[in-house]
Amino acid sequence: MRLFETRHHRVKRETLEAGFLDEWRVICAQRFAWWERLDPDRRVRLEALTLDMIATKSWEAAKDFEVTDEMMLVIASQAALLILELPTDSYRNVKAIVVHPSTMVMHGEHSQVSGLVSDDPVPILGQANFHGPVLVAWDQVNNDARHAGLGHNVVFHEFAHKIDMLDGSADGTPPMATADQFDHWVKVCTHAYEMAAKGHGGHSLRSYAGVNPAEFFAVATESFFSDPRTLNHEHWELYSVLEDFYKQDPLNWISLD
Ligand SMILES: [Zn+2]
């Protein structure tokens, strides 16, 4: 027990000491479609990562909105799924998560379609800032979490951006273990990215995957975890390099019917 600690440190310490609560398991089972499909080992690790995120990240709400335990759980458990087999500090650059009730509007120059840049305001479901927070629209998060197999998932998308940024650049290539893995990744992803940019990405790589390599990696990650069967069917080599990178094979342990 420390004599002097800030309120923030006390809340963090007490949350970690309390551990993953039984009532949280009930919420996850109801709200996170992947939860029941995880084997006991994976679920224990997912709980630890989720608890750590809830305790150590800053959770903020948009104006006139409030972050609930349910929101933190549903967001953190999905984010944790991506790093289940990666280093546990893979979200060290995620300082804050900002929850908005619904769609946000992005201003400034952006691209939604390959080759076209616009500065018209555009509705967005989430955003991952390089040195800043992850923003998500709660209504979309909630829907994605309840329905595995959709092939899209805003939490997977935005947290994939944060994983991509770990090596200092948002370029669609996260840190690789070896030069060989890097070379193979570049070869396979370049081919799939070019397909997506031409509009030939199939169901698993929607057109947004062709906007730039960073969006390609984020969209591919969404497909890999939320509709692995279609991604493997349409782009098996891409599935294989993602399997190598994430050290997970969702086809084998997630039955998304
Ligand atoms: Zn994105």
py3Dmol code that shows the C-alpha trace and the ligand (Angstrom):
import py3Dmol

protein = """\
ATOM      1  CA  MET A   1       0.000   0.000   0.000  1.00  0.00           C
ATOM      2  CA  ARG A   2       1.439   3.341  -1.008  1.00  0.00           C
ATOM      3  CA  LEU A   3       0.966   6.282   1.301  1.00  0.00           C
ATOM      4  CA  PHE A   4       0.436   8.702  -1.501  1.00  0.00           C
ATOM      5  CA  GLU A   5      -1.070   7.763  -4.807  1.00  0.00           C
ATOM      6  CA  THR A   6      -3.170   9.600  -7.313  1.00  0.00           C
ATOM      7  CA  ARG A   7      -6.773   8.660  -7.854  1.00  0.00           C
ATOM      8  CA  HIS A   8      -5.794   7.316 -11.270  1.00  0.00           C
ATOM      9  CA  HIS A   9      -3.168   5.003  -9.762  1.00  0.00           C
ATOM     10  CA  ARG A  10      -5.514   3.819  -7.038  1.00  0.00           C
ATOM     11  CA  VAL A  11      -8.268   2.929  -9.539  1.00  0.00           C
ATOM     12  CA  LYS A  12      -5.716   1.138 -11.728  1.00  0.00           C
ATOM     13  CA  ARG A  13      -4.289  -0.816  -8.796  1.00  0.00           C
ATOM     14  CA  GLU A  14      -7.714  -1.764  -7.442  1.00  0.00           C
ATOM     15  CA  THR A  15      -8.950  -2.864 -10.874  1.00  0.00           C
ATOM     16  CA  LEU A  16      -5.909  -5.103 -11.389  1.00  0.00           C
ATOM     17  CA  GLU A  17      -6.171  -6.514  -7.862  1.00  0.00           C
ATOM     18  CA  ALA A  18      -9.856  -7.370  -8.306  1.00  0.00           C
ATOM     19  CA  GLY A  19      -9.030  -9.433 -11.400  1.00  0.00           C
ATOM     20  CA  PHE A  20     -11.441 -10.380 -14.173  1.00  0.00           C
ATOM     21  CA  LEU A  21     -14.881 -10.283 -12.563  1.00  0.00           C
ATOM     22  CA  ASP A  22     -17.475 -13.033 -12.978  1.00  0.00           C
ATOM     23  CA  GLU A  23     -20.045 -10.474 -14.088  1.00  0.00           C
ATOM     24  CA  TRP A  24     -17.650  -9.454 -16.858  1.00  0.00           C
ATOM     25  CA  ARG A  25     -17.621 -13.049 -18.126  1.00  0.00           C
ATOM     26  CA  VAL A  26     -21.408 -12.918 -18.412  1.00  0.00           C
ATOM     27  CA  ILE A  27     -21.203  -9.701 -20.436  1.00  0.00           C
ATOM     28  CA  CYS A  28     -18.473 -11.064 -22.715  1.00  0.00           C
ATOM     29  CA  ALA A  29     -20.397 -14.288 -23.310  1.00  0.00           C
ATOM     30  CA  GLN A  30     -23.464 -12.268 -24.333  1.00  0.00           C
ATOM     31  CA  ARG A  31     -21.800  -9.477 -26.270  1.00  0.00           C
ATOM     32  CA  PHE A  32     -18.652 -10.882 -27.842  1.00  0.00           C
ATOM     33  CA  ALA A  33     -19.418 -13.635 -30.339  1.00  0.00           C
ATOM     34  CA  TRP A  34     -15.847 -15.014 -30.310  1.00  0.00           C
ATOM     35  CA  TRP A  35     -15.820 -15.516 -26.545  1.00  0.00           C
ATOM     36  CA  GLU A  36     -17.589 -18.870 -26.349  1.00  0.00           C
ATOM     37  CA  ARG A  37     -15.478 -20.248 -29.178  1.00  0.00           C
ATOM     38  CA  LEU A  38     -12.157 -19.766 -27.410  1.00  0.00           C
ATOM     39  CA  ASP A  39     -10.608 -22.722 -25.631  1.00  0.00           C
ATOM     40  CA  PRO A  40      -9.928 -22.326 -21.868  1.00  0.00           C
ATOM     41  CA  ASP A  41      -6.221 -21.463 -22.326  1.00  0.00           C
ATOM     42  CA  ARG A  42      -6.903 -18.747 -24.828  1.00  0.00           C
ATOM     43  CA  ARG A  43      -9.761 -17.384 -22.752  1.00  0.00           C
ATOM     44  CA  VAL A  44      -7.537 -17.065 -19.669  1.00  0.00           C
ATOM     45  CA  ARG A  45      -4.965 -15.119 -21.678  1.00  0.00           C
ATOM     46  CA  LEU A  46      -7.654 -12.986 -23.297  1.00  0.00           C
ATOM     47  CA  GLU A  47      -9.051 -12.128 -19.871  1.00  0.00           C
ATOM     48  CA  ALA A  48      -5.599 -11.048 -18.634  1.00  0.00           C
ATOM     49  CA  LEU A  49      -4.998  -8.823 -21.661  1.00  0.00           C
ATOM     50  CA  THR A  50      -8.516  -7.365 -21.457  1.00  0.00           C
ATOM     51  CA  LEU A  51      -8.154  -6.596 -17.749  1.00  0.00           C
ATOM     52  CA  ASP A  52      -4.810  -4.911 -18.388  1.00  0.00           C
ATOM     53  CA  MET A  53      -6.335  -2.698 -21.079  1.00  0.00           C
ATOM     54  CA  ILE A  54      -9.275  -1.741 -18.884  1.00  0.00           C
ATOM     55  CA  ALA A  55      -6.972  -0.867 -15.997  1.00  0.00           C
ATOM     56  CA  THR A  56      -4.130   0.875 -17.789  1.00  0.00           C
ATOM     57  CA  LYS A  57      -5.638   2.733 -20.753  1.00  0.00           C
ATOM     58  CA  SER A  58      -7.449   6.008 -20.474  1.00  0.00           C
ATOM     59  CA  TRP A  59     -11.107   5.483 -21.408  1.00  0.00           C
ATOM     60  CA  GLU A  60     -12.812   8.630 -22.570  1.00  0.00           C
ATOM     61  CA  ALA A  61     -16.259   9.409 -23.888  1.00  0.00           C
ATOM     62  CA  ALA A  62     -17.367  11.876 -26.500  1.00  0.00           C
ATOM     63  CA  LYS A  63     -19.275  14.916 -25.239  1.00  0.00           C
ATOM     64  CA  ASP A  64     -22.539  14.021 -23.464  1.00  0.00           C
ATOM     65  CA  PHE A  65     -21.719  10.316 -23.609  1.00  0.00           C
ATOM     66  CA  GLU A  66     -20.507   7.941 -20.928  1.00  0.00           C
ATOM     67  CA  VAL A  67     -18.200   4.916 -21.058  1.00  0.00           C
ATOM     68  CA  THR A  68     -19.661   1.879 -19.266  1.00  0.00           C
ATOM     69  CA  ASP A  69     -17.990  -1.345 -18.116  1.00  0.00           C
ATOM     70  CA  GLU A  70     -19.754  -3.116 -20.962  1.00  0.00           C
ATOM     71  CA  MET A  71     -18.200  -0.776 -23.542  1.00  0.00           C
ATOM     72  CA  MET A  72     -14.707  -1.193 -22.104  1.00  0.00           C
ATOM     73  CA  LEU A  73     -15.121  -4.974 -22.054  1.00  0.00           C
ATOM     74  CA  VAL A  74     -16.451  -5.312 -25.572  1.00  0.00           C
ATOM     75  CA  ILE A  75     -13.779  -3.023 -27.024  1.00  0.00           C
ATOM     76  CA  ALA A  76     -10.840  -4.335 -24.988  1.00  0.00           C
ATOM     77  CA  SER A  77     -11.648  -8.028 -25.481  1.00  0.00           C
ATOM     78  CA  GLN A  78     -11.816  -7.613 -29.258  1.00  0.00           C
ATOM     79  CA  ALA A  79      -8.571  -5.637 -29.311  1.00  0.00           C
ATOM     80  CA  ALA A  80      -6.953  -8.262 -27.077  1.00  0.00           C
ATOM     81  CA  LEU A  81      -7.882 -11.067 -29.485  1.00  0.00           C
ATOM     82  CA  LEU A  82      -5.484  -9.627 -32.092  1.00  0.00           C
ATOM     83  CA  ILE A  83      -2.481  -9.729 -29.751  1.00  0.00           C
ATOM     84  CA  LEU A  84      -3.212 -13.052 -28.074  1.00  0.00           C
ATOM     85  CA  GLU A  85       0.055 -14.491 -29.443  1.00  0.00           C
ATOM     86  CA  LEU A  86       1.982 -11.227 -29.898  1.00  0.00           C
ATOM     87  CA  PRO A  87       4.071  -9.472 -27.218  1.00  0.00           C
ATOM     88  CA  THR A  88       1.760  -8.393 -24.403  1.00  0.00           C
ATOM     89  CA  ASP A  89       2.880  -4.759 -24.716  1.00  0.00           C
ATOM     90  CA  SER A  90       1.824  -4.515 -28.357  1.00  0.00           C
ATOM     91  CA  TYR A  91      -0.614  -1.730 -27.463  1.00  0.00           C
ATOM     92  CA  ARG A  92       1.980   0.278 -25.553  1.00  0.00           C
ATOM     93  CA  ASN A  93       1.334   3.232 -27.877  1.00  0.00           C
ATOM     94  CA  VAL A  94      -2.413   3.179 -27.259  1.00  0.00           C
ATOM     95  CA  LYS A  95      -2.727   5.671 -24.441  1.00  0.00           C
ATOM     96  CA  ALA A  96      -6.441   6.362 -24.745  1.00  0.00           C
ATOM     97  CA  ILE A  97      -9.606   4.999 -26.294  1.00  0.00           C
ATOM     98  CA  VAL A  98     -12.339   7.504 -27.063  1.00  0.00           C
ATOM     99  CA  VAL A  99     -15.841   6.098 -27.400  1.00  0.00           C
ATOM    100  CA  HIS A 100     -18.372   7.958 -29.518  1.00  0.00           C
ATOM    101  CA  PRO A 101     -22.049   6.957 -29.541  1.00  0.00           C
ATOM    102  CA  SER A 102     -22.210   6.675 -33.307  1.00  0.00           C
ATOM    103  CA  THR A 103     -20.611   7.712 -36.594  1.00  0.00           C
ATOM    104  CA  MET A 104     -18.104  10.576 -36.437  1.00  0.00           C
ATOM    105  CA  VAL A 105     -17.307  13.078 -39.163  1.00  0.00           C
ATOM    106  CA  MET A 106     -13.726  13.400 -40.396  1.00  0.00           C
ATOM    107  CA  HIS A 107     -12.495  16.671 -41.880  1.00  0.00           C
ATOM    108  CA  GLY A 108      -9.360  17.250 -43.915  1.00  0.00           C
ATOM    109  CA  GLU A 109      -7.739  15.523 -46.859  1.00  0.00           C
ATOM    110  CA  HIS A 110      -8.403  11.805 -47.107  1.00  0.00           C
ATOM    111  CA  SER A 111      -8.947   8.998 -49.559  1.00  0.00           C
ATOM    112  CA  GLN A 112     -11.851   6.557 -49.490  1.00  0.00           C
ATOM    113  CA  VAL A 113     -11.295   5.165 -52.971  1.00  0.00           C
ATOM    114  CA  SER A 114      -7.999   4.119 -54.531  1.00  0.00           C
ATOM    115  CA  GLY A 115      -6.403   7.059 -56.361  1.00  0.00           C
ATOM    116  CA  LEU A 116      -9.015   9.650 -55.330  1.00  0.00           C
ATOM    117  CA  VAL A 117      -8.224  12.277 -52.699  1.00  0.00           C
ATOM    118  CA  SER A 118     -10.934  14.528 -51.317  1.00  0.00           C
ATOM    119  CA  ASP A 119     -11.361  17.048 -48.531  1.00  0.00           C
ATOM    120  CA  ASP A 120     -15.142  16.700 -48.216  1.00  0.00           C
ATOM    121  CA  PRO A 121     -16.329  15.824 -44.700  1.00  0.00           C
ATOM    122  CA  VAL A 122     -16.748  12.049 -44.470  1.00  0.00           C
ATOM    123  CA  PRO A 123     -18.539   9.864 -41.911  1.00  0.00           C
ATOM    124  CA  ILE A 124     -16.188   7.418 -40.163  1.00  0.00           C
ATOM    125  CA  LEU A 125     -16.702   4.553 -37.699  1.00  0.00           C
ATOM    126  CA  GLY A 126     -13.279   4.797 -36.095  1.00  0.00           C
ATOM    127  CA  GLN A 127      -9.821   6.264 -36.305  1.00  0.00           C
ATOM    128  CA  ALA A 128      -6.358   5.352 -35.042  1.00  0.00           C
ATOM    129  CA  ASN A 129      -4.078   8.337 -34.567  1.00  0.00           C
ATOM    130  CA  PHE A 130      -0.336   7.852 -34.826  1.00  0.00           C
ATOM    131  CA  HIS A 131       0.570   9.534 -31.551  1.00  0.00           C
ATOM    132  CA  GLY A 132      -2.933   9.780 -30.199  1.00  0.00           C
ATOM    133  CA  PRO A 133      -5.981   7.801 -29.195  1.00  0.00           C
ATOM    134  CA  VAL A 134      -8.100   5.202 -30.918  1.00  0.00           C
ATOM    135  CA  LEU A 135     -11.606   6.479 -31.639  1.00  0.00           C
ATOM    136  CA  VAL A 136     -14.554   4.146 -32.193  1.00  0.00           C
ATOM    137  CA  ALA A 137     -18.310   4.439 -32.773  1.00  0.00           C
ATOM    138  CA  TRP A 138     -20.003   2.378 -30.090  1.00  0.00           C
ATOM    139  CA  ASP A 139     -23.111   1.373 -32.099  1.00  0.00           C
ATOM    140  CA  GLN A 140     -20.882  -0.162 -34.785  1.00  0.00           C
ATOM    141  CA  VAL A 141     -18.539  -1.806 -32.264  1.00  0.00           C
ATOM    142  CA  ASN A 142     -21.501  -3.381 -30.502  1.00  0.00           C
ATOM    143  CA  ASN A 143     -22.953  -4.732 -33.732  1.00  0.00           C
ATOM    144  CA  ASP A 144     -19.627  -6.113 -35.003  1.00  0.00           C
ATOM    145  CA  ALA A 145     -18.905  -7.818 -31.667  1.00  0.00           C
ATOM    146  CA  ARG A 146     -22.233  -9.644 -31.604  1.00  0.00           C
ATOM    147  CA  HIS A 147     -21.992 -10.942 -35.159  1.00  0.00           C
ATOM    148  CA  ALA A 148     -18.884 -12.923 -35.932  1.00  0.00           C
ATOM    149  CA  GLY A 149     -18.451 -13.847 -39.578  1.00  0.00           C
ATOM    150  CA  LEU A 150     -19.405 -10.458 -41.013  1.00  0.00           C
ATOM    151  CA  GLY A 151     -15.926  -9.849 -42.423  1.00  0.00           C
ATOM    152  CA  HIS A 152     -15.809  -6.329 -41.028  1.00  0.00           C
ATOM    153  CA  ASN A 153     -15.026  -5.163 -37.522  1.00  0.00           C
ATOM    154  CA  VAL A 154     -14.120  -1.621 -36.531  1.00  0.00           C
ATOM    155  CA  VAL A 155     -12.125  -2.600 -33.401  1.00  0.00           C
ATOM    156  CA  PHE A 156      -9.993  -5.110 -35.320  1.00  0.00           C
ATOM    157  CA  HIS A 157      -9.464  -2.453 -37.993  1.00  0.00           C
ATOM    158  CA  GLU A 158      -8.345   0.407 -35.750  1.00  0.00           C
ATOM    159  CA  PHE A 159      -6.176  -1.717 -33.472  1.00  0.00           C
ATOM    160  CA  ALA A 160      -4.528  -3.313 -36.513  1.00  0.00           C
ATOM    161  CA  HIS A 161      -3.439   0.213 -37.441  1.00  0.00           C
ATOM    162  CA  LYS A 162      -1.828   0.539 -34.010  1.00  0.00           C
ATOM    163  CA  ILE A 163       0.018  -2.768 -34.509  1.00  0.00           C
ATOM    164  CA  ASP A 164       1.169  -1.578 -37.946  1.00  0.00           C
ATOM    165  CA  MET A 165       2.489   1.649 -36.360  1.00  0.00           C
ATOM    166  CA  LEU A 166       4.664  -0.204 -33.819  1.00  0.00           C
ATOM    167  CA  ASP A 167       7.725   0.043 -36.068  1.00  0.00           C
ATOM    168  CA  GLY A 168       7.292   3.791 -36.487  1.00  0.00           C
ATOM    169  CA  SER A 169       5.359   3.932 -39.729  1.00  0.00           C
ATOM    170  CA  ALA A 170       1.814   3.249 -40.875  1.00  0.00           C
ATOM    171  CA  ASP A 171       2.818   1.456 -44.045  1.00  0.00           C
ATOM    172  CA  GLY A 172       0.902  -1.818 -43.866  1.00  0.00           C
ATOM    173  CA  THR A 173       3.903  -3.787 -42.619  1.00  0.00           C
ATOM    174  CA  PRO A 174       4.024  -4.399 -38.870  1.00  0.00           C
ATOM    175  CA  PRO A 175       7.309  -5.436 -37.189  1.00  0.00           C
ATOM    176  CA  MET A 176       8.527  -8.733 -38.651  1.00  0.00           C
ATOM    177  CA  ALA A 177      10.616 -11.337 -36.843  1.00  0.00           C
ATOM    178  CA  THR A 178      13.045 -12.081 -39.697  1.00  0.00           C
ATOM    179  CA  ALA A 179      14.184 -10.708 -43.042  1.00  0.00           C
ATOM    180  CA  ASP A 180      12.763 -13.792 -44.769  1.00  0.00           C
ATOM    181  CA  GLN A 181       9.369 -13.244 -43.181  1.00  0.00           C
ATOM    182  CA  PHE A 182       9.520  -9.601 -44.269  1.00  0.00           C
ATOM    183  CA  ASP A 183      10.419 -10.489 -47.890  1.00  0.00           C
ATOM    184  CA  HIS A 184       7.612 -13.035 -48.132  1.00  0.00           C
ATOM    185  CA  TRP A 185       5.154 -10.600 -46.544  1.00  0.00           C
ATOM    186  CA  VAL A 186       6.016  -7.854 -49.044  1.00  0.00           C
ATOM    187  CA  LYS A 187       5.663 -10.215 -52.013  1.00  0.00           C
ATOM    188  CA  VAL A 188       2.301 -11.658 -50.967  1.00  0.00           C
ATOM    189  CA  CYS A 189       0.785  -8.399 -49.716  1.00  0.00           C
ATOM    190  CA  THR A 190       1.902  -6.390 -52.746  1.00  0.00           C
ATOM    191  CA  HIS A 191       0.093  -8.810 -55.038  1.00  0.00           C
ATOM    192  CA  ALA A 192      -3.101  -8.863 -52.934  1.00  0.00           C
ATOM    193  CA  TYR A 193      -3.014  -5.085 -52.503  1.00  0.00           C
ATOM    194  CA  GLU A 194      -2.759  -4.552 -56.250  1.00  0.00           C
ATOM    195  CA  MET A 195      -5.747  -6.860 -56.740  1.00  0.00           C
ATOM    196  CA  ALA A 196      -7.752  -4.877 -54.168  1.00  0.00           C
ATOM    197  CA  ALA A 197      -6.730  -1.551 -55.747  1.00  0.00           C
ATOM    198  CA  LYS A 198      -8.102  -2.784 -59.077  1.00  0.00           C
ATOM    199  CA  GLY A 199     -11.368  -3.785 -57.405  1.00  0.00           C
ATOM    200  CA  HIS A 200     -10.588  -7.509 -57.588  1.00  0.00           C
ATOM    201  CA  GLY A 201     -10.228  -8.148 -53.862  1.00  0.00           C
ATOM    202  CA  GLY A 202     -13.367 -10.277 -53.647  1.00  0.00           C
ATOM    203  CA  HIS A 203     -15.615 -10.291 -50.592  1.00  0.00           C
ATOM    204  CA  SER A 204     -12.727 -10.435 -48.160  1.00  0.00           C
ATOM    205  CA  LEU A 205     -10.785  -7.390 -49.422  1.00  0.00           C
ATOM    206  CA  ARG A 206     -13.364  -4.671 -49.991  1.00  0.00           C
ATOM    207  CA  SER A 207     -12.398  -1.690 -52.139  1.00  0.00           C
ATOM    208  CA  TYR A 208     -11.182   0.302 -49.129  1.00  0.00           C
ATOM    209  CA  ALA A 209      -8.301  -2.191 -48.854  1.00  0.00           C
ATOM    210  CA  GLY A 210      -6.958  -0.698 -52.093  1.00  0.00           C
ATOM    211  CA  VAL A 211      -6.713   2.879 -50.797  1.00  0.00           C
ATOM    212  CA  ASN A 212      -3.192   2.470 -49.384  1.00  0.00           C
ATOM    213  CA  PRO A 213      -1.075  -0.304 -47.783  1.00  0.00           C
ATOM    214  CA  ALA A 214      -2.019   0.750 -44.228  1.00  0.00           C
ATOM    215  CA  GLU A 215      -5.739   0.356 -44.965  1.00  0.00           C
ATOM    216  CA  PHE A 216      -4.953  -2.901 -46.745  1.00  0.00           C
ATOM    217  CA  PHE A 217      -3.426  -4.381 -43.592  1.00  0.00           C
ATOM    218  CA  ALA A 218      -6.306  -3.128 -41.431  1.00  0.00           C
ATOM    219  CA  VAL A 219      -8.983  -4.551 -43.758  1.00  0.00           C
ATOM    220  CA  ALA A 220      -7.081  -7.838 -44.192  1.00  0.00           C
ATOM    221  CA  THR A 221      -6.892  -8.156 -40.397  1.00  0.00           C
ATOM    222  CA  GLU A 222     -10.656  -7.630 -40.141  1.00  0.00           C
ATOM    223  CA  SER A 223     -11.247 -10.439 -42.617  1.00  0.00           C
ATOM    224  CA  PHE A 224      -8.669 -12.726 -41.043  1.00  0.00           C
ATOM    225  CA  PHE A 225     -10.353 -12.637 -37.643  1.00  0.00           C
ATOM    226  CA  SER A 226     -13.985 -12.098 -38.570  1.00  0.00           C
ATOM    227  CA  ASP A 227     -14.411 -14.152 -41.745  1.00  0.00           C
ATOM    228  CA  PRO A 228     -11.317 -16.354 -41.996  1.00  0.00           C
ATOM    229  CA  ARG A 229     -13.025 -18.895 -44.240  1.00  0.00           C
ATOM    230  CA  THR A 230     -13.682 -16.390 -47.029  1.00  0.00           C
ATOM    231  CA  LEU A 231     -10.235 -14.807 -46.761  1.00  0.00           C
ATOM    232  CA  ASN A 232      -8.570 -18.210 -46.911  1.00  0.00           C
ATOM    233  CA  HIS A 233     -10.732 -19.218 -49.855  1.00  0.00           C
ATOM    234  CA  GLU A 234     -10.094 -16.051 -51.852  1.00  0.00           C
ATOM    235  CA  HIS A 235      -6.515 -15.216 -50.831  1.00  0.00           C
ATOM    236  CA  TRP A 236      -4.904 -18.237 -49.213  1.00  0.00           C
ATOM    237  CA  GLU A 237      -1.359 -16.857 -49.438  1.00  0.00           C
ATOM    238  CA  LEU A 238      -2.428 -13.686 -47.664  1.00  0.00           C
ATOM    239  CA  TYR A 239      -4.197 -15.800 -45.041  1.00  0.00           C
ATOM    240  CA  SER A 240      -0.969 -17.727 -44.585  1.00  0.00           C
ATOM    241  CA  VAL A 241       1.276 -14.663 -44.038  1.00  0.00           C
ATOM    242  CA  LEU A 242      -1.261 -13.229 -41.578  1.00  0.00           C
ATOM    243  CA  GLU A 243      -1.278 -16.584 -39.778  1.00  0.00           C
ATOM    244  CA  ASP A 244       2.529 -16.392 -39.542  1.00  0.00           C
ATOM    245  CA  PHE A 245       2.425 -12.846 -38.264  1.00  0.00           C
ATOM    246  CA  TYR A 246      -0.403 -13.130 -35.706  1.00  0.00           C
ATOM    247  CA  LYS A 247       0.642 -16.720 -34.794  1.00  0.00           C
ATOM    248  CA  GLN A 248      -3.035 -17.637 -34.856  1.00  0.00           C
ATOM    249  CA  ASP A 249      -5.154 -19.744 -37.177  1.00  0.00           C
ATOM    250  CA  PRO A 250      -8.721 -18.484 -36.726  1.00  0.00           C
ATOM    251  CA  LEU A 251     -10.030 -21.032 -39.254  1.00  0.00           C
ATOM    252  CA  ASN A 252      -9.127 -23.793 -36.845  1.00  0.00           C
ATOM    253  CA  TRP A 253     -10.271 -22.370 -33.591  1.00  0.00           C
ATOM    254  CA  ILE A 254     -13.155 -20.111 -34.504  1.00  0.00           C
ATOM    255  CA  SER A 255     -16.246 -21.746 -35.902  1.00  0.00           C
ATOM    256  CA  LEU A 256     -18.122 -18.771 -37.282  1.00  0.00           C
ATOM    257  CA  ASP A 257     -21.347 -20.189 -38.612  1.00  0.00           C
TER     258      ASP A 257
END
"""
ligand_1 = """\
1
ZN
Zn -8.215 2.500 -41.473
"""
view = py3Dmol.view(width=600, height=400)
view.addModel(protein, "pdb")
view.setStyle({"model": 0}, {"cartoon": {"style": "trace"}})
view.addModel(ligand_1, "xyz")
view.setStyle({"model": 1}, {"stick": {}})
view.zoomTo()
view.show()
